[in-house]
Amino acid sequence: MEICKMKWISAISNSSILDTALTSCIDEITNGISANDVDVLFVFSSPDFQNDYSRMLSLLSAKFQNAHIFGCSAGGVIGGGIEIEQDVALSISAAYLPDVEINTFNILSSDLPDLDSGPDLWRQLLKTPVDPLPHFVILSDPFSFSTDNLIQGMDFAYPASVKIGGLASGASRPGMNSLFLGDKTIPSGAIGIAFSGNISIATIVAQGCKPIGDVMRITESEQNVLKSLNGQNPIVVLKSLYDSLDEDNQKLMQHSLFVGVVMDGFIDIPKHGDFLIRNIMGLDNASGFLTVGEILKEGQLVQFHLRDSKTSAEDLDSLLSEFASNDSSENAGALLFSCLGRGKYLYGVENYDSNVFQNNLPGIPLSGFFCNGEIGQVSGTTYIHGYTSSFGVFKNADR
């Protein structure tokens, strides 16, 4: 029996007139997919259209009557092979997903169960069974919602499911971001869309760092305070590491030093992609202890990392090249959740992440937005990242 293949189209407009932007995107979509066949619309809009969000969603709902509409406001949008940052723009990606069951949800922080609640409570909240296996895209408002608690609960309730997404952007104060679900504009909380059936999502999380020094083991820690590495005081380790670097990396270490933590305790020889990159929040010169942006455990492996435009570019290209070389299946479309601190701010040029994606995975429609935090998995566990590009590549499930 022939399996119907999914189809994606990504469209973008920089028109400052909403009706013109909508017409441009809709025409591009319907030239490739019949409006009645569209199952999902991913919609990302700059805040310039904020006063017209409700009308925008109503018009899209009327045109694509069978589609689940899902998206948010964005400080920058991605689509059609380009990235438009801090300017008026509308990105709409349409997907035809045969033999895929789709479910959506909308929740507030007050709806979340306690983290020690059983998995059934989480599944009831999200109205999504664990079988058939679902995969999730999650969008949330950073001002009003505890996204960390949600993804921890989802990992507990759906350990084998992929979870990707981002935190809405474009607003400078609470209540000004918007989440899009169906024909509704939602100012707070989180929304999600679950896919099950003939679909798989592969993820690529580019954290933009390069390792320096040796992999070391935490021999003493308390909460997020690092007290000893391989039996040595952290400040002693850092001074020795600094002395071992060349002049360029010494300069970089002074303002762009991070720590990578191996979150999978079964990994003894970590490789690229096994580290969760976290900020160094402080150094106590008196004690020599480091405060980092992650709860630490004694016995974990860590390695210091550096980040700049060059290392971010190399990391992105390496991960996408590796993915492309190991993936022989027919990918249909992709979403990109990129940090507001990347793009032109980091690279000094436009469309950098999108261009690298297309160079490695040509012909795959890509859409997304620049986020206030990126949701992606490292070693099978879901985290909120910073300065990261989190990709989800969609295709028919292997059968």
VEXFI-888321 format. One line per 2 residues: for each residue x, y, z of C-alpha. Coordinates in Angstrom, 2 decimals, always signed. Example, Ala and Ser with C-alpha at 12.3 -4.5 7.8 and 13.67 -1.06 7.14 Angstrom:
# residues 2
+12.30:-4.50:+7.80 ~ +13.67:-1.06:+7.14 $
# end
This chain:
# residues 399
+0.00:+0.00:+0.00 ~ +1.35:+3.41:-0.97 $
+1.94:+5.78:+1.92 ~ +0.75:+9.35:+1.38 $
+3.61:+11.74:+1.92 ~ +3.40:+14.92:+3.95 $
+4.01:+18.23:+2.26 ~ +5.18:+21.60:+3.59 $
+5.30:+25.14:+2.22 ~ +6.93:+28.09:+3.97 $
+5.96:+31.66:+3.10 ~ +7.02:+35.05:+4.43 $
+6.14:+38.69:+3.81 ~ +7.66:+41.96:+4.98 $
+4.69:+44.08:+3.95 ~ +3.55:+46.54:+6.61 $
-0.06:+46.09:+5.46 ~ -1.57:+42.97:+7.03 $
-3.95:+42.18:+4.16 ~ -1.12:+42.40:+1.67 $
+1.09:+40.18:+3.84 ~ -1.68:+37.62:+4.26 $
-2.51:+37.57:+0.56 ~ +1.14:+37.04:-0.36 $
+1.57:+34.15:+2.08 ~ -1.79:+32.53:+1.28 $
-1.17:+32.68:-2.47 ~ +2.21:+31.00:-2.08 $
+0.74:+28.28:+0.13 ~ -2.30:+27.52:-2.03 $
-0.16:+27.33:-5.15 ~ +1.32:+24.17:-3.64 $
-1.36:+22.78:-1.29 ~ -5.12:+23.01:-1.57 $
-6.54:+25.11:+1.28 ~ -8.78:+22.21:+2.32 $
-5.77:+19.87:+2.59 ~ -3.80:+22.04:+5.01 $
-3.71:+20.35:+8.40 ~ -1.51:+22.83:+10.30 $
-0.57:+26.47:+9.90 ~ +2.44:+27.68:+11.88 $
+2.05:+31.46:+12.17 ~ +4.73:+33.81:+13.52 $
+4.13:+37.54:+13.42 ~ +6.00:+40.66:+14.43 $
+4.24:+42.86:+17.02 ~ +3.48:+45.42:+14.30 $
+0.25:+43.56:+13.60 ~ -0.71:+43.20:+17.26 $
-3.91:+45.23:+16.98 ~ -4.99:+43.02:+14.07 $
-4.03:+39.60:+15.45 ~ -7.66:+38.58:+16.02 $
-8.66:+39.58:+12.50 ~ -5.60:+37.84:+11.08 $
-6.49:+34.57:+12.77 ~ -10.15:+34.86:+11.76 $
-9.18:+35.33:+8.11 ~ -6.81:+32.37:+8.22 $
-9.44:+30.20:+9.93 ~ -11.98:+31.06:+7.24 $
-9.55:+30.29:+4.43 ~ -8.05:+27.10:+5.90 $
-11.10:+25.58:+7.56 ~ -9.52:+22.19:+8.31 $
-6.25:+23.55:+9.70 ~ -4.99:+23.81:+13.25 $
-3.53:+27.31:+13.57 ~ -0.58:+27.52:+15.94 $
+1.99:+30.24:+16.56 ~ +2.94:+33.39:+18.45 $
+4.27:+36.92:+18.37 ~ +7.95:+37.23:+17.55 $
+10.77:+39.75:+17.68 ~ +11.97:+38.22:+14.42 $
+10.47:+35.66:+12.04 ~ +11.89:+32.98:+9.78 $
+10.40:+31.63:+6.58 ~ +10.88:+31.17:+2.87 $
+14.63:+30.87:+3.34 ~ +15.06:+34.28:+4.99 $
+15.11:+35.80:+8.47 ~ +13.52:+39.18:+9.25 $
+14.66:+40.58:+12.59 ~ +13.22:+43.48:+14.59 $
+11.10:+44.62:+11.65 ~ +7.58:+44.12:+10.37 $
+7.10:+40.58:+9.07 ~ +4.71:+37.65:+8.88 $
+5.75:+34.00:+8.45 ~ +3.21:+31.27:+7.68 $
+4.14:+27.64:+7.14 ~ +1.51:+25.16:+5.97 $
+1.67:+21.40:+6.35 ~ -0.34:+18.60:+4.80 $
+0.01:+15.67:+7.21 ~ -1.84:+12.56:+6.03 $
-2.42:+9.80:+8.60 ~ -1.33:+12.11:+11.43 $
-3.51:+12.77:+14.46 ~ -3.24:+16.31:+15.81 $
-4.16:+17.56:+19.24 ~ -3.74:+21.03:+20.77 $
-3.81:+22.37:+24.31 ~ -3.72:+25.67:+26.17 $
-2.68:+25.84:+29.84 ~ -1.78:+28.34:+32.56 $
+0.89:+27.99:+35.25 ~ -1.88:+27.46:+37.81 $
-3.00:+24.38:+35.85 ~ +0.33:+22.57:+36.25 $
+0.38:+19.55:+38.60 ~ +3.03:+19.28:+41.30 $
+6.28:+17.93:+39.91 ~ +5.92:+14.82:+42.07 $
+2.49:+14.04:+40.57 ~ +2.05:+10.85:+38.58 $
+2.25:+10.83:+34.77 ~ -1.50:+10.33:+34.37 $
-2.22:+13.82:+35.73 ~ +0.09:+15.35:+33.12 $
-1.52:+13.32:+30.33 ~ -4.97:+14.41:+31.46 $
-3.87:+18.05:+31.51 ~ -2.48:+17.87:+27.98 $
-5.36:+15.71:+26.71 ~ -2.86:+13.53:+24.89 $
-2.48:+9.76:+25.38 ~ +0.98:+8.22:+25.49 $
+0.02:+5.65:+22.83 ~ +0.28:+6.18:+19.91 $
+3.53:+8.01:+20.66 ~ +3.03:+11.79:+20.39 $
+5.60:+14.44:+19.55 ~ +5.17:+18.02:+20.73 $
+5.78:+21.62:+19.72 ~ +5.45:+23.99:+22.67 $
+5.16:+27.78:+22.75 ~ +4.92:+29.80:+25.96 $
+4.90:+33.33:+27.33 ~ +8.10:+34.01:+29.31 $
+6.44:+36.55:+31.61 ~ +3.56:+34.42:+32.86 $
+4.41:+30.75:+32.56 ~ +6.78:+28.28:+34.23 $
+8.03:+26.52:+31.12 ~ +10.69:+24.60:+33.06 $
+8.01:+22.90:+35.15 ~ +5.98:+22.02:+32.07 $
+8.82:+20.36:+30.18 ~ +9.94:+18.46:+33.29 $
+6.43:+17.09:+33.68 ~ +6.21:+16.27:+29.98 $
+9.51:+14.38:+30.09 ~ +8.09:+12.36:+32.98 $
+4.76:+11.67:+31.28 ~ +6.09:+11.24:+27.72 $
+9.72:+10.09:+28.07 ~ +10.02:+8.83:+24.49 $
+8.40:+11.87:+22.87 ~ +10.21:+14.69:+21.09 $
+9.60:+18.17:+22.51 ~ +10.71:+21.35:+20.76 $
+9.58:+24.95:+20.75 ~ +10.30:+28.41:+22.04 $
+9.27:+31.28:+24.28 ~ +7.29:+34.05:+22.58 $
+9.11:+37.32:+21.95 ~ +8.55:+40.84:+20.72 $
+7.20:+42.29:+23.98 ~ +9.08:+44.23:+26.65 $
+6.54:+43.79:+29.45 ~ +3.96:+41.26:+30.69 $
+0.71:+40.93:+28.78 ~ +2.11:+42.13:+25.47 $
+3.16:+38.80:+23.92 ~ +0.56:+36.75:+22.11 $
+0.08:+33.03:+21.53 ~ -2.04:+31.91:+18.55 $
-4.30:+28.87:+18.81 ~ -7.08:+28.42:+16.30 $
-8.81:+31.77:+15.92 ~ -7.89:+32.81:+19.47 $
-5.18:+35.22:+20.64 ~ -3.91:+34.22:+24.09 $
-1.85:+36.70:+26.19 ~ -0.40:+34.30:+28.77 $
+0.37:+30.69:+29.61 ~ +1.47:+28.09:+27.10 $
+0.09:+26.32:+24.06 ~ +1.10:+23.03:+22.55 $
+0.42:+20.89:+19.56 ~ +0.85:+17.11:+19.62 $
+1.39:+14.94:+16.54 ~ +1.02:+11.16:+16.45 $
+0.74:+8.53:+13.75 ~ +2.66:+8.69:+10.49 $
+5.15:+11.32:+11.64 ~ +8.58:+11.62:+13.21 $
+10.56:+14.66:+14.32 ~ +14.34:+14.72:+14.40 $
+15.93:+17.45:+16.51 ~ +19.18:+19.37:+16.21 $
+20.20:+21.66:+19.08 ~ +23.06:+23.99:+18.14 $
+24.32:+25.63:+21.34 ~ +27.09:+27.48:+19.59 $
+30.10:+26.63:+21.73 ~ +33.47:+24.93:+21.46 $
+35.07:+22.92:+24.29 ~ +38.34:+23.95:+25.89 $
+40.51:+22.05:+28.32 ~ +39.80:+18.55:+29.57 $
+36.60:+16.81:+30.56 ~ +36.53:+16.80:+34.36 $
+34.38:+15.22:+37.05 ~ +32.54:+17.16:+39.74 $
+33.91:+16.00:+43.06 ~ +32.01:+18.48:+45.24 $
+28.95:+20.65:+44.61 ~ +25.93:+22.11:+46.36 $
+22.83:+22.97:+44.32 ~ +24.23:+25.12:+41.50 $
+27.55:+25.89:+43.20 ~ +30.59:+24.08:+41.84 $
+33.15:+23.52:+44.61 ~ +35.62:+20.95:+43.29 $
+36.69:+19.45:+39.93 ~ +38.84:+16.34:+39.97 $
+39.63:+17.26:+43.57 ~ +40.83:+20.75:+42.60 $
+39.41:+24.15:+43.42 ~ +37.55:+25.54:+40.34 $
+39.50:+28.82:+40.34 ~ +42.76:+26.86:+40.24 $
+41.42:+24.87:+37.29 ~ +40.39:+28.07:+35.48 $
+43.74:+29.76:+36.01 ~ +45.57:+26.74:+34.63 $
+43.16:+26.57:+31.69 ~ +43.63:+30.27:+30.92 $
+47.40:+29.91:+30.86 ~ +47.12:+27.02:+28.37 $
+45.15:+29.04:+25.79 ~ +46.39:+31.24:+22.97 $
+45.86:+35.00:+23.12 ~ +42.59:+35.03:+21.15 $
+40.97:+32.39:+23.32 ~ +42.25:+34.07:+26.48 $
+40.42:+37.23:+25.43 ~ +37.29:+35.21:+24.67 $
+37.48:+33.43:+28.02 ~ +37.25:+36.77:+29.83 $
+33.70:+37.44:+28.64 ~ +32.29:+34.35:+26.91 $
+33.07:+31.40:+29.19 ~ +30.44:+28.72:+29.78 $
+30.31:+25.32:+31.39 ~ +29.05:+22.23:+29.60 $
+27.43:+19.60:+31.80 ~ +26.95:+15.99:+30.70 $
+23.40:+15.25:+31.86 ~ +23.44:+11.55:+30.92 $
+25.22:+9.68:+33.72 ~ +25.87:+6.70:+31.46 $
+28.16:+8.66:+29.13 ~ +31.82:+8.21:+30.05 $
+33.40:+9.73:+26.94 ~ +31.22:+12.68:+25.93 $
+31.13:+13.90:+22.36 ~ +29.78:+16.92:+20.54 $
+26.12:+17.37:+21.49 ~ +26.29:+15.56:+24.84 $
+26.84:+18.76:+26.83 ~ +24.16:+21.05:+28.20 $
+25.68:+24.54:+27.97 ~ +25.00:+26.80:+30.93 $
+26.07:+30.29:+32.01 ~ +28.67:+30.89:+34.69 $
+26.75:+33.26:+36.92 ~ +29.48:+34.13:+39.38 $
+32.94:+33.40:+40.77 ~ +33.72:+33.79:+44.46 $
+37.38:+34.81:+44.58 ~ +37.61:+34.05:+48.29 $
+36.42:+30.45:+48.09 ~ +37.18:+29.81:+44.43 $
+33.67:+28.40:+43.92 ~ +31.66:+28.86:+40.72 $
+27.92:+29.50:+40.53 ~ +26.38:+28.14:+37.33 $
+22.94:+28.16:+35.76 ~ +22.12:+24.51:+36.44 $
+21.68:+22.22:+39.43 ~ +24.82:+20.11:+39.67 $
+25.47:+16.62:+41.01 ~ +28.69:+15.12:+42.27 $
+30.06:+12.65:+39.74 ~ +28.81:+14.54:+36.69 $
+31.25:+15.24:+33.87 ~ +31.81:+18.85:+32.84 $
+33.95:+20.76:+30.37 ~ +34.42:+24.50:+29.95 $
+33.31:+26.05:+26.65 ~ +33.76:+29.30:+24.73 $
+31.22:+31.02:+22.47 ~ +31.53:+33.65:+19.75 $
+30.29:+34.07:+16.18 ~ +33.02:+31.83:+14.76 $
+32.43:+28.97:+17.22 ~ +28.65:+29.30:+16.79 $
+29.01:+29.09:+13.03 ~ +31.28:+26.05:+13.22 $
+29.00:+24.32:+15.71 ~ +25.91:+24.90:+13.56 $
+27.53:+23.70:+10.36 ~ +29.05:+20.65:+12.07 $
+25.73:+19.53:+13.58 ~ +23.70:+20.07:+10.41 $
+26.37:+18.40:+8.25 ~ +26.45:+15.41:+10.58 $
+22.66:+15.18:+10.54 ~ +22.52:+15.36:+6.74 $
+25.19:+12.69:+6.29 ~ +23.39:+10.28:+8.63 $
+19.86:+10.91:+7.35 ~ +18.85:+9.22:+4.13 $
+15.09:+9.63:+4.47 ~ +12.88:+12.16:+2.74 $
+12.37:+15.14:+5.05 ~ +9.29:+17.26:+4.44 $
+9.70:+20.46:+6.45 ~ +11.39:+22.01:+9.45 $
+10.89:+24.49:+12.26 ~ +13.66:+26.66:+13.70 $
+13.53:+28.23:+17.15 ~ +16.50:+30.59:+17.35 $
+17.66:+32.95:+20.09 ~ +17.11:+36.69:+19.75 $
+20.84:+36.97:+20.48 ~ +21.78:+35.12:+17.32 $
+21.03:+36.33:+13.80 ~ +22.54:+39.65:+12.71 $
+23.48:+40.48:+16.30 ~ +25.82:+37.51:+16.51 $
+26.97:+36.96:+12.93 ~ +26.82:+40.46:+11.48 $
+25.01:+39.16:+8.39 ~ +21.41:+38.28:+7.58 $
+19.89:+34.80:+7.21 ~ +22.92:+33.00:+8.59 $
+21.26:+30.03:+10.32 ~ +18.75:+29.62:+7.48 $
+21.50:+29.65:+4.86 ~ +23.55:+27.03:+6.71 $
+20.44:+24.87:+7.05 ~ +19.67:+25.13:+3.33 $
+23.30:+24.43:+2.39 ~ +23.20:+21.18:+4.32 $
+19.55:+20.22:+3.77 ~ +18.58:+21.85:+0.46 $
+14.96:+22.11:-0.56 ~ +13.42:+21.60:+2.89 $
+10.97:+24.42:+3.77 ~ +12.07:+26.11:+7.01 $
+10.09:+28.47:+9.21 ~ +10.17:+29.66:+12.80 $
+11.03:+32.66:+14.93 ~ +13.57:+34.32:+17.20 $
+12.74:+33.39:+20.79 ~ +13.17:+34.53:+24.36 $
+14.35:+30.98:+25.10 ~ +14.61:+27.86:+22.98 $
+13.19:+24.46:+23.91 ~ +15.22:+21.45:+22.83 $
+16.53:+18.10:+23.99 ~ +20.02:+17.11:+25.07 $
+20.66:+13.41:+25.73 ~ +16.92:+12.75:+25.70 $
+16.00:+15.37:+28.31 ~ +14.25:+18.63:+27.45 $
+15.67:+22.02:+28.50 ~ +15.24:+25.72:+27.93 $
+18.36:+27.05:+26.24 ~ +19.87:+30.44:+25.50 $
+21.89:+31.59:+22.45 ~ +20.77:+28.37:+20.76 $
+19.14:+27.30:+17.51 ~ +16.76:+24.40:+18.05 $
+15.60:+22.66:+14.85 ~ +12.81:+20.15:+14.40 $
+12.85:+18.26:+11.09 ~ +9.56:+16.60:+10.17 $
+9.03:+13.56:+7.97 ~ +6.87:+10.49:+7.59 $
+7.55:+7.85:+10.21 ~ +9.81:+5.00:+9.14 $
+7.72:+1.98:+8.31 $
# end
